[in-house]
Amino acid sequence: MTTVAIAGGTGGLGKLVSEEFLKNIPNAFEKVIVLTRSEPKDNPLNQAEMRTVDYESVDSLTKALAGVDYVVSCLTTSATGQEQLNLADACKAAGVTAFVPSEFGIDTSIPGNQIPVVEPKLNVARHCDNIGLPCIRVMSGCFIDTFFLPWFQVDLQNGKAHVVGDGKQMVSLTHRRDVGRFLVQILRKKPKTSAIVRLSGQDATISDALQTYERLSKRKLTIDHEPIQACKARIATISGWDQASAQIKLCLAEGRGIHPDAIKPEGFTPITVEEYFKTVV
């Protein structure tokens, strides 16, 4: 039987991923281990074994990965630099079969999508290749349940949305819960070699998604369409997350957010944009 360890397994994405793996004990997995920075006061994941680690120490991580077959990283973007490199080194030292880094998001293998915010993810993939660690890079597209929020300039509560381009390019969208379900589907087959796996819970245009919200909420949104060239010019004048979010939306506007070869779900039906919006209207 297979043992899976989940780094960042109590966070926003990580908790949902952990829950999906726990649902598959003992049929597909023998044990699910959640790596945490500190001992939780209450274990929100009753069946999981919690192991406290220091992500700055390869030795600490290596000890925590004893007996682990697969490691899934759900560390946040801000922690995907040295901490993930250390995690990869520990996977190699502990004899882990394969590592699923915290990639997700837009497909970083597509030319034009190697924007600065994803550079740490690319570094991890290159490092895994250099040390001979099988690396399964999972591209989920945009998260249905976090994309339509103010940090992507979509303020549904106040009836406003910012869209780069005409919003009519198809985009692959996946709910974070379904990322967990797809990961279960991938790892229960016990892969042993590096791969890029693309997901899509639903392909839709941003315009169609916003129209779905309008229909369900019975509210008309004020949508600001920024021309692509104007967005490119603005990117040169901004920094930080403002720049990163603009670059991601530019990737979508230029047609680089679709996964035509996404794997098919097995044994579950992905959450749609409409189903998600029904929970927030």
WOMO-V772927 format. One record per backbone hydrogen bond with DSSP energy under -0.5 kcal/mol. NH is the residue of the N-H (numbers start at 1). CO is the residue of the C=O. E is the energy in kcal/mol with one decimal. If there is no record, write none. Layout:
nh:NH co:CO e:E
nh:NH co:CO e:E
This chain:
nh:2 co:28 e:-0.5
nh:4 co:31 e:-2.2
nh:5 co:70 e:-2.6
nh:6 co:33 e:-3.0
nh:7 co:5 e:-0.5
nh:7 co:72 e:-2.6
nh:8 co:35 e:-1.1
nh:9 co:6 e:-0.9
nh:9 co:35 e:-0.7
nh:11 co:8 e:-1.5
nh:15 co:11 e:-2.5
nh:16 co:12 e:-0.7
nh:17 co:13 e:-2.2
nh:18 co:14 e:-3.0
nh:19 co:15 e:-2.4
nh:20 co:16 e:-1.7
nh:21 co:17 e:-2.0
nh:22 co:18 e:-2.6
nh:23 co:19 e:-1.5
nh:24 co:21 e:-1.4
nh:25 co:22 e:-1.4
nh:26 co:29 e:-0.5
nh:28 co:24 e:-2.7
nh:29 co:24 e:-1.9
nh:30 co:2 e:-2.5
nh:31 co:2 e:-1.2
nh:33 co:4 e:-3.1
nh:34 co:49 e:-2.7
nh:35 co:6 e:-2.3
nh:35 co:33 e:-0.6
nh:36 co:51 e:-2.3
nh:44 co:42 e:-0.9
nh:48 co:45 e:-1.6
nh:49 co:32 e:-2.3
nh:50 co:48 e:-0.6
nh:51 co:34 e:-2.6
nh:53 co:36 e:-3.0
nh:55 co:53 e:-0.6
nh:57 co:54 e:-2.1
nh:58 co:56 e:-0.5
nh:61 co:57 e:-1.9
nh:62 co:58 e:-2.8
nh:63 co:59 e:-2.3
nh:64 co:60 e:-1.7
nh:65 co:61 e:-1.3
nh:66 co:63 e:-1.3
nh:68 co:65 e:-2.1
nh:69 co:3 e:-2.1
nh:70 co:3 e:-1.8
nh:71 co:98 e:-1.6
nh:72 co:5 e:-2.9
nh:73 co:71 e:-0.5
nh:73 co:100 e:-3.2
nh:74 co:7 e:-2.9
nh:74 co:72 e:-0.6
nh:79 co:76 e:-1.9
nh:80 co:77 e:-1.3
nh:85 co:81 e:-1.7
nh:86 co:82 e:-2.7
nh:87 co:83 e:-2.0
nh:88 co:84 e:-2.4
nh:89 co:85 e:-2.3
nh:90 co:86 e:-2.3
nh:91 co:87 e:-2.2
nh:92 co:88 e:-2.2
nh:93 co:89 e:-2.3
nh:94 co:90 e:-2.4
nh:95 co:91 e:-0.7
nh:95 co:92 e:-0.8
nh:96 co:91 e:-2.5
nh:97 co:69 e:-1.9
nh:98 co:69 e:-1.2
nh:99 co:134 e:-2.5
nh:100 co:71 e:-3.3
nh:101 co:99 e:-0.7
nh:103 co:101 e:-2.3
nh:104 co:138 e:-2.0
nh:108 co:106 e:-0.9
nh:110 co:107 e:-1.4
nh:113 co:110 e:-2.4
nh:115 co:113 e:-2.0
nh:118 co:115 e:-1.9
nh:119 co:116 e:-1.4
nh:121 co:118 e:-0.6
nh:122 co:118 e:-1.9
nh:123 co:119 e:-2.3
nh:124 co:120 e:-1.8
nh:125 co:121 e:-2.0
nh:126 co:122 e:-2.4
nh:127 co:123 e:-2.4
nh:128 co:124 e:-2.5
nh:129 co:125 e:-1.8
nh:130 co:126 e:-2.3
nh:131 co:127 e:-2.1
nh:132 co:128 e:-0.6
nh:132 co:129 e:-0.7
nh:133 co:128 e:-2.8
nh:134 co:132 e:-0.6
nh:136 co:99 e:-2.6
nh:137 co:135 e:-0.8
nh:137 co:195 e:-2.6
nh:138 co:136 e:-0.6
nh:139 co:137 e:-0.6
nh:139 co:197 e:-2.9
nh:140 co:138 e:-0.7
nh:141 co:105 e:-2.6
nh:142 co:172 e:-1.4
nh:144 co:174 e:-1.0
nh:146 co:143 e:-1.3
nh:147 co:143 e:-2.2
nh:148 co:144 e:-0.7
nh:149 co:147 e:-1.7
nh:152 co:149 e:-2.3
nh:153 co:150 e:-2.6
nh:154 co:149 e:-1.7
nh:155 co:153 e:-0.5
nh:155 co:160 e:-2.0
nh:156 co:154 e:-0.9
nh:158 co:155 e:-0.5
nh:159 co:156 e:-1.2
nh:160 co:155 e:-2.6
nh:161 co:222 e:-2.1
nh:162 co:153 e:-2.3
nh:163 co:224 e:-2.9
nh:165 co:226 e:-3.4
nh:167 co:164 e:-0.6
nh:171 co:204 e:-2.4
nh:172 co:257 e:-3.1
nh:173 co:171 e:-0.5
nh:173 co:202 e:-2.7
nh:174 co:142 e:-2.5
nh:179 co:175 e:-1.4
nh:180 co:176 e:-1.4
nh:181 co:177 e:-1.5
nh:182 co:178 e:-2.9
nh:183 co:179 e:-2.4
nh:184 co:180 e:-2.1
nh:185 co:181 e:-2.1
nh:186 co:182 e:-2.5
nh:187 co:183 e:-2.8
nh:188 co:184 e:-2.1
nh:189 co:186 e:-0.9
nh:190 co:187 e:-1.8
nh:195 co:135 e:-1.9
nh:197 co:137 e:-3.0
nh:197 co:195 e:-0.5
nh:199 co:139 e:-3.2
nh:201 co:173 e:-1.4
nh:202 co:173 e:-2.1
nh:204 co:171 e:-2.3
nh:204 co:202 e:-0.5
nh:206 co:169 e:-0.6
nh:207 co:167 e:-2.5
nh:209 co:205 e:-2.2
nh:210 co:206 e:-2.5
nh:211 co:207 e:-2.2
nh:212 co:208 e:-2.0
nh:213 co:209 e:-1.8
nh:214 co:210 e:-2.3
nh:215 co:211 e:-2.4
nh:216 co:212 e:-2.3
nh:217 co:213 e:-2.9
nh:218 co:214 e:-1.6
nh:219 co:214 e:-0.9
nh:221 co:219 e:-0.5
nh:222 co:159 e:-3.0
nh:223 co:221 e:-0.8
nh:224 co:161 e:-3.0
nh:224 co:222 e:-0.6
nh:225 co:223 e:-0.7
nh:226 co:163 e:-3.0
nh:226 co:224 e:-0.7
nh:227 co:225 e:-0.6
nh:231 co:227 e:-2.2
nh:232 co:228 e:-2.3
nh:233 co:229 e:-2.0
nh:234 co:230 e:-2.2
nh:235 co:231 e:-2.4
nh:236 co:232 e:-1.0
nh:237 co:234 e:-1.9
nh:238 co:234 e:-0.6
nh:238 co:235 e:-0.9
nh:242 co:239 e:-0.7
nh:243 co:239 e:-1.0
nh:244 co:240 e:-2.2
nh:245 co:241 e:-3.2
nh:246 co:242 e:-1.6
nh:247 co:243 e:-2.4
nh:248 co:244 e:-2.3
nh:249 co:245 e:-2.3
nh:250 co:246 e:-1.9
nh:251 co:247 e:-2.1
nh:252 co:248 e:-1.8
nh:253 co:249 e:-2.3
nh:254 co:250 e:-1.9
nh:255 co:252 e:-1.7
nh:256 co:251 e:-2.7
nh:260 co:258 e:-0.6
nh:262 co:259 e:-1.5
nh:263 co:198 e:-2.5
nh:267 co:265 e:-0.5
nh:270 co:268 e:-0.6
nh:276 co:272 e:-2.2
nh:277 co:273 e:-2.7
nh:278 co:274 e:-1.8
nh:279 co:275 e:-0.6
nh:279 co:276 e:-1.7
nh:280 co:277 e:-1.4
nh:281 co:277 e:-1.5
